[in-house]
Amino acid sequence: MEAAIGEALLDPEIVIQSRSDDQARLYYRSYTGTPVGEKLLCVVVKISPGDAFVLTAYLTDRRKRGEIIWTAQP
């Protein structure tokens, strides 16, 4: 799902600030055609001064709680 990771970063449905790491943000996007059915793809990005990188990406049934930083416009 490499292409989906890029898509989630470029066009997320919602971005949430991690509750456990002030420098991490969770980018979510819904997908119906995953190998395990309809799921949310979560891409966790660590952001520090002058740098940002993907920590992990995973499929999930629901978003984690945290402060919503950004949502897509309908």
PQR file of N, CA, C, O and H, with PARSE charges and radii, in Angstrom:
ATOM      1  N   MET A   1       0.812  -1.207   0.000 -0.4000 1.5000
ATOM      2  CA  MET A   1       0.000   0.000   0.000 -0.0000 2.0000
ATOM      3  C   MET A   1       0.854   1.269   0.000  0.5500 1.7000
ATOM      4  O   MET A   1       0.460   2.281   0.578 -0.5500 1.4000
ATOM      5  N   GLU A   2       2.004   1.218  -0.637 -0.4000 1.5000
ATOM      6  CA  GLU A   2       2.885   2.386  -0.672 -0.0000 2.0000
ATOM      7  C   GLU A   2       2.213   3.615  -1.268  0.5500 1.7000
ATOM      8  O   GLU A   2       2.357   4.717  -0.740 -0.5500 1.4000
ATOM      9  H   GLU A   2       2.324   0.395  -1.106  0.4000 1.0000
ATOM     10  N   ALA A   3       1.486   3.438  -2.354 -0.4000 1.5000
ATOM     11  CA  ALA A   3       0.804   4.576  -2.986 -0.0000 2.0000
ATOM     12  C   ALA A   3      -0.234   5.170  -2.044  0.5500 1.7000
ATOM     13  O   ALA A   3      -0.419   6.387  -2.011 -0.5500 1.4000
ATOM     14  H   ALA A   3       1.369   2.542  -2.783  0.4000 1.0000
ATOM     15  N   ALA A   4      -0.907   4.327  -1.287 -0.4000 1.5000
ATOM     16  CA  ALA A   4      -1.919   4.802  -0.343 -0.0000 2.0000
ATOM     17  C   ALA A   4      -1.280   5.631   0.771  0.5500 1.7000
ATOM     18  O   ALA A   4      -1.889   6.588   1.249 -0.5500 1.4000
ATOM     19  H   ALA A   4      -0.757   3.339  -1.314  0.4000 1.0000
ATOM     20  N   ILE A   5      -0.081   5.285   1.186 -0.4000 1.5000
ATOM     21  CA  ILE A   5       0.616   6.062   2.212 -0.0000 2.0000
ATOM     22  C   ILE A   5       0.886   7.475   1.702  0.5500 1.7000
ATOM     23  O   ILE A   5       0.642   8.454   2.407 -0.5500 1.4000
ATOM     24  H   ILE A   5       0.413   4.507   0.798  0.4000 1.0000
ATOM     25  N   GLY A   6       1.385   7.573   0.481 -0.4000 1.5000
ATOM     26  CA  GLY A   6       1.615   8.888  -0.115 -0.0000 2.0000
ATOM     27  C   GLY A   6       0.328   9.679  -0.248  0.5500 1.7000
ATOM     28  O   GLY A   6       0.303  10.880   0.020 -0.5500 1.4000
ATOM     29  H   GLY A   6       1.583   6.778  -0.092  0.4000 1.0000
ATOM     30  N   GLU A   7      -0.741   9.012  -0.660 -0.4000 1.5000
ATOM     31  CA  GLU A   7      -2.039   9.673  -0.808 -0.0000 2.0000
ATOM     32  C   GLU A   7      -2.560  10.172   0.546  0.5500 1.7000
ATOM     33  O   GLU A   7      -3.106  11.272   0.637 -0.5500 1.4000
ATOM     34  H   GLU A   7      -0.720   8.037  -0.878  0.4000 1.0000
ATOM     35  N   ALA A   8      -2.390   9.368   1.583 -0.4000 1.5000
ATOM     36  CA  ALA A   8      -2.847   9.768   2.916 -0.0000 2.0000
ATOM     37  C   ALA A   8      -2.079  10.990   3.419  0.5500 1.7000
ATOM     38  O   ALA A   8      -2.635  11.832   4.124 -0.5500 1.4000
ATOM     39  H   ALA A   8      -1.946   8.474   1.508  0.4000 1.0000
ATOM     40  N   LEU A   9      -0.814  11.081   3.058 -0.4000 1.5000
ATOM     41  CA  LEU A   9      -0.018  12.238   3.476 -0.0000 2.0000
ATOM     42  C   LEU A   9      -0.367  13.484   2.667  0.5500 1.7000
ATOM     43  O   LEU A   9      -0.416  14.585   3.216 -0.5500 1.4000
ATOM     44  H   LEU A   9      -0.362  10.397   2.486  0.4000 1.0000
ATOM     45  N   LEU A  10      -0.608  13.320   1.377 -0.4000 1.5000
ATOM     46  CA  LEU A  10      -0.924  14.463   0.511 -0.0000 2.0000
ATOM     47  C   LEU A  10      -2.370  14.931   0.621  0.5500 1.7000
ATOM     48  O   LEU A  10      -2.657  16.116   0.450 -0.5500 1.4000
ATOM     49  H   LEU A  10      -0.569  12.426   0.931  0.4000 1.0000
ATOM     50  N   ASP A  11      -3.282  13.999   0.908 -0.4000 1.5000
ATOM     51  CA  ASP A  11      -4.705  14.325   0.927 -0.0000 2.0000
ATOM     52  C   ASP A  11      -5.413  13.577   2.063  0.5500 1.7000
ATOM     53  O   ASP A  11      -6.287  12.752   1.800 -0.5500 1.4000
ATOM     54  H   ASP A  11      -3.049  13.037   1.047  0.4000 1.0000
ATOM     55  N   PRO A  12      -5.046  13.856   3.323 -0.5600 1.5000
ATOM     56  CA  PRO A  12      -5.661  13.146   4.445  0.2800 2.0000
ATOM     57  C   PRO A  12      -7.102  13.603   4.669  0.5500 1.7000
ATOM     58  O   PRO A  12      -7.487  14.700   4.264 -0.5500 1.4000
ATOM     59  N   GLU A  13      -7.887  12.753   5.313 -0.4000 1.5000
ATOM     60  CA  GLU A  13      -9.243  13.135   5.710 -0.0000 2.0000
ATOM     61  C   GLU A  13      -9.210  13.890   7.034  0.5500 1.7000
ATOM     62  O   GLU A  13     -10.022  14.782   7.283 -0.5500 1.4000
ATOM     63  H   GLU A  13      -7.574  11.861   5.642  0.4000 1.0000
ATOM     64  N   ILE A  14      -8.251  13.512   7.876 -0.4000 1.5000
ATOM     65  CA  ILE A  14      -8.111  14.157   9.183 -0.0000 2.0000
ATOM     66  C   ILE A  14      -6.681  13.968   9.675  0.5500 1.7000
ATOM     67  O   ILE A  14      -6.046  12.951   9.395 -0.5500 1.4000
ATOM     68  H   ILE A  14      -7.591  12.788   7.674  0.4000 1.0000
ATOM     69  N   VAL A  15      -6.179  14.962  10.413 -0.4000 1.5000
ATOM     70  CA  VAL A  15      -4.849  14.886  11.021 -0.0000 2.0000
ATOM     71  C   VAL A  15      -5.032  15.136  12.515  0.5500 1.7000
ATOM     72  O   VAL A  15      -5.664  16.113  12.919 -0.5500 1.4000
ATOM     73  H   VAL A  15      -6.694  15.789  10.640  0.4000 1.0000
ATOM     74  N   ILE A  16      -4.475  14.247  13.326 -0.4000 1.5000
ATOM     75  CA  ILE A  16      -4.623  14.317  14.786 -0.0000 2.0000
ATOM     76  C   ILE A  16      -3.244  14.403  15.433  0.5500 1.7000
ATOM     77  O   ILE A  16      -2.311  13.706  15.036 -0.5500 1.4000
ATOM     78  H   ILE A  16      -3.962  13.454  12.998  0.4000 1.0000
ATOM     79  N   GLN A  17      -3.134  15.270  16.434 -0.4000 1.5000
ATOM     80  CA  GLN A  17      -1.917  15.375  17.234 -0.0000 2.0000
ATOM     81  C   GLN A  17      -1.848  14.181  18.176  0.5500 1.7000
ATOM     82  O   GLN A  17      -2.819  13.899  18.879 -0.5500 1.4000
ATOM     83  H   GLN A  17      -3.893  15.837  16.757  0.4000 1.0000
ATOM     84  N   SER A  18      -0.737  13.485  18.206 -0.4000 1.5000
ATOM     85  CA  SER A  18      -0.565  12.350  19.101 -0.0000 2.0000
ATOM     86  C   SER A  18      -0.662  12.795  20.558  0.5500 1.7000
ATOM     87  O   SER A  18      -0.149  13.851  20.928 -0.5500 1.4000
ATOM     88  H   SER A  18       0.052  13.714  17.636  0.4000 1.0000
ATOM     89  N   ARG A  19      -1.320  11.988  21.374 -0.4000 1.5000
ATOM     90  CA  ARG A  19      -1.420  12.288  22.805 -0.0000 2.0000
ATOM     91  C   ARG A  19      -0.168  11.851  23.552  0.5500 1.7000
ATOM     92  O   ARG A  19       0.100  12.338  24.650 -0.5500 1.4000
ATOM     93  H   ARG A  19      -1.737  11.131  21.073  0.4000 1.0000
ATOM     94  N   SER A  20       0.602  10.934  22.967 -0.4000 1.5000
ATOM     95  CA  SER A  20       1.764  10.405  23.674 -0.0000 2.0000
ATOM     96  C   SER A  20       3.090  11.012  23.217  0.5500 1.7000
ATOM     97  O   SER A  20       4.113  10.831  23.877 -0.5500 1.4000
ATOM     98  H   SER A  20       0.384  10.537  22.075  0.4000 1.0000
ATOM     99  N   ASP A  21       3.079  11.733  22.087 -0.4000 1.5000
ATOM    100  CA  ASP A  21       4.312  12.319  21.560 -0.0000 2.0000
ATOM    101  C   ASP A  21       3.983  13.661  20.915  0.5500 1.7000
ATOM    102  O   ASP A  21       3.314  13.708  19.883 -0.5500 1.4000
ATOM    103  H   ASP A  21       2.247  11.880  21.551  0.4000 1.0000
ATOM    104  N   ASP A  22       4.447  14.743  21.515 -0.4000 1.5000
ATOM    105  CA  ASP A  22       4.147  16.085  21.014 -0.0000 2.0000
ATOM    106  C   ASP A  22       4.647  16.326  19.599  0.5500 1.7000
ATOM    107  O   ASP A  22       4.147  17.220  18.916 -0.5500 1.4000
ATOM    108  H   ASP A  22       4.991  14.704  22.354  0.4000 1.0000
ATOM    109  N   GLN A  23       5.613  15.555  19.149 -0.4000 1.5000
ATOM    110  CA  GLN A  23       6.180  15.746  17.814 -0.0000 2.0000
ATOM    111  C   GLN A  23       5.578  14.816  16.766  0.5500 1.7000
ATOM    112  O   GLN A  23       6.010  14.829  15.614 -0.5500 1.4000
ATOM    113  H   GLN A  23       6.019  14.829  19.704  0.4000 1.0000
ATOM    114  N   ALA A  24       4.592  14.011  17.146 -0.4000 1.5000
ATOM    115  CA  ALA A  24       4.000  13.054  16.204 -0.0000 2.0000
ATOM    116  C   ALA A  24       2.589  13.465  15.815  0.5500 1.7000
ATOM    117  O   ALA A  24       1.799  13.918  16.642 -0.5500 1.4000
ATOM    118  H   ALA A  24       4.241  14.000  18.082  0.4000 1.0000
ATOM    119  N   ARG A  25       2.296  13.292  14.524 -0.4000 1.5000
ATOM    120  CA  ARG A  25       0.960  13.560  14.004 -0.0000 2.0000
ATOM    121  C   ARG A  25       0.472  12.321  13.265  0.5500 1.7000
ATOM    122  O   ARG A  25       1.252  11.609  12.633 -0.5500 1.4000
ATOM    123  H   ARG A  25       2.938  12.924  13.851  0.4000 1.0000
ATOM    124  N   LEU A  26      -0.831  12.076  13.355 -0.4000 1.5000
ATOM    125  CA  LEU A  26      -1.437  10.903  12.738 -0.0000 2.0000
ATOM    126  C   LEU A  26      -2.313  11.350  11.574  0.5500 1.7000
ATOM    127  O   LEU A  26      -3.279  12.089  11.763 -0.5500 1.4000
ATOM    128  H   LEU A  26      -1.466  12.654  13.868  0.4000 1.0000
ATOM    129  N   TYR A  27      -1.972  10.902  10.378 -0.4000 1.5000
ATOM    130  CA  TYR A  27      -2.703  11.233   9.159 -0.0000 2.0000
ATOM    131  C   TYR A  27      -3.611  10.050   8.816  0.5500 1.7000
ATOM    132  O   TYR A  27      -3.134   8.927   8.653 -0.5500 1.4000
ATOM    133  H   TYR A  27      -1.187  10.301  10.225  0.4000 1.0000
ATOM    134  N   TYR A  28      -4.918  10.301   8.705 -0.4000 1.5000
ATOM    135  CA  TYR A  28      -5.882   9.231   8.438 -0.0000 2.0000
ATOM    136  C   TYR A  28      -6.574   9.419   7.096  0.5500 1.7000
ATOM    137  O   TYR A  28      -6.876  10.536   6.677 -0.5500 1.4000
ATOM    138  H   TYR A  28      -5.306  11.213   8.837  0.4000 1.0000
ATOM    139  N   ARG A  29      -6.815   8.279   6.430 -0.4000 1.5000
ATOM    140  CA  ARG A  29      -7.594   8.272   5.190 -0.0000 2.0000
ATOM    141  C   ARG A  29      -8.296   6.916   5.093  0.5500 1.7000
ATOM    142  O   ARG A  29      -7.700   5.883   5.399 -0.5500 1.4000
ATOM    143  H   ARG A  29      -6.569   7.372   6.770  0.4000 1.0000
ATOM    144  N   SER A  30      -9.555   6.922   4.670 -0.4000 1.5000
ATOM    145  CA  SER A  30     -10.356   5.696   4.540 -0.0000 2.0000
ATOM    146  C   SER A  30     -10.075   4.986   3.226  0.5500 1.7000
ATOM    147  O   SER A  30      -9.864   5.618   2.192 -0.5500 1.4000
ATOM    148  H   SER A  30     -10.038   7.761   4.421  0.4000 1.0000
ATOM    149  N   TYR A  31     -10.078   3.649   3.288 -0.4000 1.5000
ATOM    150  CA  TYR A  31      -9.916   2.827   2.093 -0.0000 2.0000
ATOM    151  C   TYR A  31     -10.864   1.638   2.158  0.5500 1.7000
ATOM    152  O   TYR A  31     -11.032   1.021   3.210 -0.5500 1.4000
ATOM    153  H   TYR A  31     -10.250   3.136   4.129  0.4000 1.0000
ATOM    154  N   THR A  32     -11.482   1.322   1.024 -0.4000 1.5000
ATOM    155  CA  THR A  32     -12.412   0.191   0.972 -0.0000 2.0000
ATOM    156  C   THR A  32     -11.763  -1.061   0.395  0.5500 1.7000
ATOM    157  O   THR A  32     -12.181  -2.169   0.730 -0.5500 1.4000
ATOM    158  H   THR A  32     -11.346   1.823   0.170  0.4000 1.0000
ATOM    159  N   GLY A  33     -10.769  -0.921  -0.450 -0.4000 1.5000
ATOM    160  CA  GLY A  33     -10.189  -2.073  -1.138 -0.0000 2.0000
ATOM    161  C   GLY A  33      -8.926  -2.625  -0.521  0.5500 1.7000
ATOM    162  O   GLY A  33      -8.039  -3.073  -1.248 -0.5500 1.4000
ATOM    163  H   GLY A  33     -10.429  -0.021  -0.723  0.4000 1.0000
ATOM    164  N   THR A  34      -8.812  -2.610   0.801 -0.4000 1.5000
ATOM    165  CA  THR A  34      -7.601  -3.152   1.429 -0.0000 2.0000
ATOM    166  C   THR A  34      -7.684  -4.676   1.491  0.5500 1.7000
ATOM    167  O   THR A  34      -8.768  -5.237   1.329 -0.5500 1.4000
ATOM    168  H   THR A  34      -9.532  -2.247   1.391  0.4000 1.0000
ATOM    169  N   PRO A  35      -6.575  -5.347   1.720 -0.5600 1.5000
ATOM    170  CA  PRO A  35      -6.602  -6.806   1.836  0.2800 2.0000
ATOM    171  C   PRO A  35      -7.476  -7.318   2.990  0.5500 1.7000
ATOM    172  O   PRO A  35      -7.852  -8.490   3.012 -0.5500 1.4000
ATOM    173  N   VAL A  36      -7.797  -6.434   3.948 -0.4000 1.5000
ATOM    174  CA  VAL A  36      -8.611  -6.845   5.102 -0.0000 2.0000
ATOM    175  C   VAL A  36      -9.935  -6.093   5.158  0.5500 1.7000
ATOM    176  O   VAL A  36     -10.535  -5.974   6.226 -0.5500 1.4000
ATOM    177  H   VAL A  36      -7.492  -5.482   3.930  0.4000 1.0000
ATOM    178  N   GLY A  37     -10.391  -5.588   4.024 -0.4000 1.5000
ATOM    179  CA  GLY A  37     -11.692  -4.930   3.962 -0.0000 2.0000
ATOM    180  C   GLY A  37     -11.608  -3.423   4.148  0.5500 1.7000
ATOM    181  O   GLY A  37     -10.554  -2.817   3.959 -0.5500 1.4000
ATOM    182  H   GLY A  37      -9.903  -5.685   3.157  0.4000 1.0000
ATOM    183  N   GLU A  38     -12.724  -2.836   4.519 -0.4000 1.5000
ATOM    184  CA  GLU A  38     -12.810  -1.387   4.703 -0.0000 2.0000
ATOM    185  C   GLU A  38     -12.092  -0.979   5.989  0.5500 1.7000
ATOM    186  O   GLU A  38     -12.452  -1.427   7.077 -0.5500 1.4000
ATOM    187  H   GLU A  38     -13.581  -3.329   4.673  0.4000 1.0000
ATOM    188  N   LYS A  39     -11.083  -0.134   5.856 -0.4000 1.5000
ATOM    189  CA  LYS A  39     -10.269   0.277   7.011 -0.0000 2.0000
ATOM    190  C   LYS A  39      -9.815   1.718   6.850  0.5500 1.7000
ATOM    191  O   LYS A  39      -9.933   2.309   5.777 -0.5500 1.4000
ATOM    192  H   LYS A  39     -10.791   0.229   4.972  0.4000 1.0000
ATOM    193  N   LEU A  40      -9.296   2.269   7.937 -0.4000 1.5000
ATOM    194  CA  LEU A  40      -8.604   3.549   7.911 -0.0000 2.0000
ATOM    195  C   LEU A  40      -7.116   3.258   7.834  0.5500 1.7000
ATOM    196  O   LEU A  40      -6.608   2.367   8.514 -0.5500 1.4000
ATOM    197  H   LEU A  40      -9.201   1.788   8.809  0.4000 1.0000
ATOM    198  N   LEU A  41      -6.429   4.017   7.001 -0.4000 1.5000
ATOM    199  CA  LEU A  41      -4.972   3.951   6.985 -0.0000 2.0000
ATOM    200  C   LEU A  41      -4.474   5.087   7.863  0.5500 1.7000
ATOM    201  O   LEU A  41      -4.851   6.242   7.664 -0.5500 1.4000
ATOM    202  H   LEU A  41      -6.842   4.740   6.448  0.4000 1.0000
ATOM    203  N   CYS A  42      -3.631   4.764   8.829 -0.4000 1.5000
ATOM    204  CA  CYS A  42      -3.026   5.769   9.701 -0.0000 2.0000
ATOM    205  C   CYS A  42      -1.533   5.824   9.388  0.5500 1.7000
ATOM    206  O   CYS A  42      -0.837   4.810   9.443 -0.5500 1.4000
ATOM    207  H   CYS A  42      -3.324   3.826   8.990  0.4000 1.0000
ATOM    208  N   VAL A  43      -1.055   7.021   9.060 -0.4000 1.5000
ATOM    209  CA  VAL A  43       0.372   7.231   8.815 -0.0000 2.0000
ATOM    210  C   VAL A  43       0.875   8.157   9.919  0.5500 1.7000
ATOM    211  O   VAL A  43       0.411   9.291  10.041 -0.5500 1.4000
ATOM    212  H   VAL A  43      -1.620   7.844   9.016  0.4000 1.0000
ATOM    213  N   VAL A  44       1.813   7.678  10.712 -0.4000 1.5000
ATOM    214  CA  VAL A  44       2.337   8.446  11.839 -0.0000 2.0000
ATOM    215  C   VAL A  44       3.620   9.144  11.392  0.5500 1.7000
ATOM    216  O   VAL A  44       4.574   8.508  10.945 -0.5500 1.4000
ATOM    217  H   VAL A  44       2.189   6.756  10.613  0.4000 1.0000
ATOM    218  N   VAL A  45       3.615  10.468  11.526 -0.4000 1.5000
ATOM    219  CA  VAL A  45       4.742  11.285  11.088 -0.0000 2.0000
ATOM    220  C   VAL A  45       5.346  12.008  12.279  0.5500 1.7000
ATOM    221  O   VAL A  45       4.630  12.660  13.039 -0.5500 1.4000
ATOM    222  H   VAL A  45       2.840  10.985  11.889  0.4000 1.0000
ATOM    223  N   LYS A  46       6.643  11.900  12.447 -0.4000 1.5000
ATOM    224  CA  LYS A  46       7.384  12.609  13.499 -0.0000 2.0000
ATOM    225  C   LYS A  46       7.905  13.903  12.894  0.5500 1.7000
ATOM    226  O   LYS A  46       8.575  13.887  11.862 -0.5500 1.4000
ATOM    227  H   LYS A  46       7.225  11.370  11.830  0.4000 1.0000
ATOM    228  N   ILE A  47       7.597  15.016  13.533 -0.4000 1.5000
ATOM    229  CA  ILE A  47       7.983  16.327  13.022 -0.0000 2.0000
ATOM    230  C   ILE A  47       8.870  17.014  14.051  0.5500 1.7000
ATOM    231  O   ILE A  47       8.478  17.203  15.202 -0.5500 1.4000
ATOM    232  H   ILE A  47       7.052  15.029  14.372  0.4000 1.0000
ATOM    233  N   SER A  48      10.076  17.387  13.614 -0.4000 1.5000
ATOM    234  CA  SER A  48      10.992  18.129  14.469 -0.0000 2.0000
ATOM    235  C   SER A  48      11.516  19.307  13.662  0.5500 1.7000
ATOM    236  O   SER A  48      11.351  19.331  12.442 -0.5500 1.4000
ATOM    237  H   SER A  48      10.394  17.233  12.679  0.4000 1.0000
ATOM    238  N   PRO A  49      12.135  20.272  14.300 -0.5600 1.5000
ATOM    239  CA  PRO A  49      12.640  21.425  13.553  0.2800 2.0000
ATOM    240  C   PRO A  49      13.548  21.004  12.393  0.5500 1.7000
ATOM    241  O   PRO A  49      14.582  20.369  12.600 -0.5500 1.4000
ATOM    242  N   GLY A  50      13.148  21.365  11.179 -0.4000 1.5000
ATOM    243  CA  GLY A  50      13.951  21.073  10.008 -0.0000 2.0000
ATOM    244  C   GLY A  50      13.857  19.652   9.480  0.5500 1.7000
ATOM    245  O   GLY A  50      14.580  19.303   8.547 -0.5500 1.4000
ATOM    246  H   GLY A  50      12.308  21.881  11.011  0.4000 1.0000
ATOM    247  N   ASP A  51      12.982  18.811  10.051 -0.4000 1.5000
ATOM    248  CA  ASP A  51      12.903  17.427   9.603 -0.0000 2.0000
ATOM    249  C   ASP A  51      11.524  16.855   9.879  0.5500 1.7000
ATOM    250  O   ASP A  51      10.854  17.251  10.833 -0.5500 1.4000
ATOM    251  H   ASP A  51      12.394  19.094  10.810  0.4000 1.0000
ATOM    252  N   ALA A  52      11.110  15.930   9.047 -0.4000 1.5000
ATOM    253  CA  ALA A  52       9.880  15.167   9.251 -0.0000 2.0000
ATOM    254  C   ALA A  52      10.059  13.820   8.576  0.5500 1.7000
ATOM    255  O   ALA A  52      10.613  13.745   7.479 -0.5500 1.4000
ATOM    256  H   ALA A  52      11.654  15.607   8.273  0.4000 1.0000
ATOM    257  N   PHE A  53       9.594  12.749   9.222 -0.4000 1.5000
ATOM    258  CA  PHE A  53       9.723  11.426   8.633 -0.0000 2.0000
ATOM    259  C   PHE A  53       8.610  10.519   9.131  0.5500 1.7000
ATOM    260  O   PHE A  53       8.060  10.727  10.213 -0.5500 1.4000
ATOM    261  H   PHE A  53       9.144  12.810  10.113  0.4000 1.0000
ATOM    262  N   VAL A  54       8.286   9.514   8.335 -0.4000 1.5000
ATOM    263  CA  VAL A  54       7.245   8.557   8.676 -0.0000 2.0000
ATOM    264  C   VAL A  54       7.797   7.559   9.688  0.5500 1.7000
ATOM    265  O   VAL A  54       8.816   6.910   9.449 -0.5500 1.4000
ATOM    266  H   VAL A  54       8.733   9.344   7.457  0.4000 1.0000
ATOM    267  N   LEU A  55       7.113   7.449  10.817 -0.4000 1.5000
ATOM    268  CA  LEU A  55       7.494   6.457  11.826 -0.0000 2.0000
ATOM    269  C   LEU A  55       6.925   5.088  11.484  0.5500 1.7000
ATOM    270  O   LEU A  55       7.629   4.080  11.527 -0.5500 1.4000
ATOM    271  H   LEU A  55       6.285   7.976  11.012  0.4000 1.0000
ATOM    272  N   THR A  56       5.630   5.068  11.142 -0.4000 1.5000
ATOM    273  CA  THR A  56       4.946   3.813  10.828 -0.0000 2.0000
ATOM    274  C   THR A  56       3.655   4.113  10.093  0.5500 1.7000
ATOM    275  O   THR A  56       3.209   5.260  10.044 -0.5500 1.4000
ATOM    276  H   THR A  56       5.058   5.887  11.107  0.4000 1.0000
ATOM    277  N   ALA A  57       3.067   3.096   9.534 -0.4000 1.5000
ATOM    278  CA  ALA A  57       1.749   3.191   8.904 -0.0000 2.0000
ATOM    279  C   ALA A  57       1.032   1.873   9.166  0.5500 1.7000
ATOM    280  O   ALA A  57       1.646   0.807   9.133 -0.5500 1.4000
ATOM    281  H   ALA A  57       3.428   2.165   9.574  0.4000 1.0000
ATOM    282  N   TYR A  58      -0.264   1.951   9.425 -0.4000 1.5000
ATOM    283  CA  TYR A  58      -1.015   0.739   9.723 -0.0000 2.0000
ATOM    284  C   TYR A  58      -2.492   0.933   9.401  0.5500 1.7000
ATOM    285  O   TYR A  58      -2.984   2.058   9.318 -0.5500 1.4000
ATOM    286  H   TYR A  58      -0.763   2.817   9.452  0.4000 1.0000
ATOM    287  N   LEU A  59      -3.188  -0.184   9.221 -0.4000 1.5000
ATOM    288  CA  LEU A  59      -4.629  -0.170   9.004 -0.0000 2.0000
ATOM    289  C   LEU A  59      -5.319  -0.349  10.342  0.5500 1.7000
ATOM    290  O   LEU A  59      -4.850  -1.099  11.198 -0.5500 1.4000
ATOM    291  H   LEU A  59      -2.789  -1.098   9.288  0.4000 1.0000
ATOM    292  N   THR A  60      -6.447   0.349  10.520 -0.4000 1.5000
ATOM    293  CA  THR A  60      -7.158   0.303  11.784 -0.0000 2.0000
ATOM    294  C   THR A  60      -8.656   0.484  11.546  0.5500 1.7000
ATOM    295  O   THR A  60      -9.081   0.909  10.472 -0.5500 1.4000
ATOM    296  H   THR A  60      -6.829   0.958   9.825  0.4000 1.0000
ATOM    297  N   ASP A  61      -9.442   0.155  12.561 -0.4000 1.5000
ATOM    298  CA  ASP A  61     -10.894   0.328  12.485 -0.0000 2.0000
ATOM    299  C   ASP A  61     -11.346   1.703  12.964  0.5500 1.7000
ATOM    300  O   ASP A  61     -12.412   2.181  12.574 -0.5500 1.4000
ATOM    301  H   ASP A  61      -9.096  -0.190  13.434  0.4000 1.0000
ATOM    302  N   ARG A  62     -10.529   2.345  13.817 -0.4000 1.5000
ATOM    303  CA  ARG A  62     -10.932   3.650  14.345 -0.0000 2.0000
ATOM    304  C   ARG A  62      -9.732   4.539  14.627  0.5500 1.7000
ATOM    305  O   ARG A  62      -8.601   4.085  14.799 -0.5500 1.4000
ATOM    306  H   ARG A  62      -9.664   1.957  14.134  0.4000 1.0000
ATOM    307  N   ARG A  63     -10.039   5.833  14.666 -0.4000 1.5000
ATOM    308  CA  ARG A  63      -8.994   6.825  14.938 -0.0000 2.0000
ATOM    309  C   ARG A  63      -8.652   6.835  16.426  0.5500 1.7000
ATOM    310  O   ARG A  63      -9.479   6.521  17.281 -0.5500 1.4000
ATOM    311  H   ARG A  63     -10.957   6.203  14.526  0.4000 1.0000
ATOM    312  N   LYS A  64      -7.410   7.206  16.700 -0.4000 1.5000
ATOM    313  CA  LYS A  64      -7.001   7.424  18.088 -0.0000 2.0000
ATOM    314  C   LYS A  64      -7.526   8.780  18.542  0.5500 1.7000
ATOM    315  O   LYS A  64      -7.789   9.667  17.730 -0.5500 1.4000
ATOM    316  H   LYS A  64      -6.738   7.462  16.005  0.4000 1.0000
ATOM    317  N   ARG A  65      -7.669   8.919  19.836 -0.4000 1.5000
ATOM    318  CA  ARG A  65      -8.099  10.203  20.385 -0.0000 2.0000
ATOM    319  C   ARG A  65      -6.929  11.171  20.406  0.5500 1.7000
ATOM    320  O   ARG A  65      -5.768  10.771  20.492 -0.5500 1.4000
ATOM    321  H   ARG A  65      -7.455   8.198  20.496  0.4000 1.0000
ATOM    322  N   GLY A  66      -7.256  12.433  20.327 -0.4000 1.5000
ATOM    323  CA  GLY A  66      -6.250  13.479  20.345 -0.0000 2.0000
ATOM    324  C   GLY A  66      -6.822  14.743  19.737  0.5500 1.7000
ATOM    325  O   GLY A  66      -7.939  14.751  19.219 -0.5500 1.4000
ATOM    326  H   GLY A  66      -8.199  12.758  20.257  0.4000 1.0000
ATOM    327  N   GLU A  67      -6.051  15.799  19.804 -0.4000 1.5000
ATOM    328  CA  GLU A  67      -6.491  17.075  19.256 -0.0000 2.0000
ATOM    329  C   GLU A  67      -6.496  17.024  17.732  0.5500 1.7000
ATOM    330  O   GLU A  67      -5.504  16.650  17.107 -0.5500 1.4000
ATOM    331  H   GLU A  67      -5.144  15.793  20.224  0.4000 1.0000
ATOM    332  N   ILE A  68      -7.623  17.403  17.147 -0.4000 1.5000
ATOM    333  CA  ILE A  68      -7.729  17.440  15.695 -0.0000 2.0000
ATOM    334  C   ILE A  68      -7.018  18.696  15.209  0.5500 1.7000
ATOM    335  O   ILE A  68      -7.363  19.810  15.602 -0.5500 1.4000
ATOM    336  H   ILE A  68      -8.429  17.707  17.655  0.4000 1.0000
ATOM    337  N   ILE A  69      -6.025  18.505  14.352 -0.4000 1.5000
ATOM    338  CA  ILE A  69      -5.242  19.622  13.812 -0.0000 2.0000
ATOM    339  C   ILE A  69      -5.849  20.108  12.499  0.5500 1.7000
ATOM    340  O   ILE A  69      -5.844  21.304  12.205 -0.5500 1.4000
ATOM    341  H   ILE A  69      -5.744  17.600  14.033  0.4000 1.0000
ATOM    342  N   TRP A  70      -6.372  19.163  11.712 -0.4000 1.5000
ATOM    343  CA  TRP A  70      -6.875  19.520  10.383 -0.0000 2.0000
ATOM    344  C   TRP A  70      -7.904  18.489   9.938  0.5500 1.7000
ATOM    345  O   TRP A  70      -7.766  17.299  10.224 -0.5500 1.4000
ATOM    346  H   TRP A  70      -6.376  18.192  11.950  0.4000 1.0000
ATOM    347  N   THR A  71      -8.946  18.953   9.230 -0.4000 1.5000
ATOM    348  CA  THR A  71      -9.922  18.044   8.602 -0.0000 2.0000
ATOM    349  C   THR A  71     -10.150  18.484   7.159  0.5500 1.7000
ATOM    350  O   THR A  71     -10.060  19.669   6.837 -0.5500 1.4000
ATOM    351  H   THR A  71      -9.059  19.919   8.998  0.4000 1.0000
ATOM    352  N   ALA A  72     -10.439  17.533   6.314 -0.4000 1.5000
ATOM    353  CA  ALA A  72     -10.715  17.813   4.903 -0.0000 2.0000
ATOM    354  C   ALA A  72     -12.056  18.525   4.779  0.5500 1.7000
ATOM    355  O   ALA A  72     -12.984  18.270   5.547 -0.5500 1.4000
ATOM    356  H   ALA A  72     -10.512  16.571   6.575  0.4000 1.0000
ATOM    357  N   GLN A  73     -12.139  19.409   3.815 -0.4000 1.5000
ATOM    358  CA  GLN A  73     -13.397  20.092   3.534 -0.0000 2.0000
ATOM    359  C   GLN A  73     -14.264  19.185   2.665  0.5500 1.7000
ATOM    360  O   GLN A  73     -13.768  18.559   1.728 -0.5500 1.4000
ATOM    361  H   GLN A  73     -11.385  19.616   3.192  0.4000 1.0000
ATOM    362  N   PRO A  74     -15.569  19.114   2.977 -0.5600 1.5000
ATOM    363  CA  PRO A  74     -16.454  18.230   2.180  0.2800 2.0000
ATOM    364  C   PRO A  74     -16.631  18.705   0.751  0.5500 1.7000
ATOM    365  O   PRO A  74     -17.340  18.068  -0.028 -0.5500 1.4000
TER
END
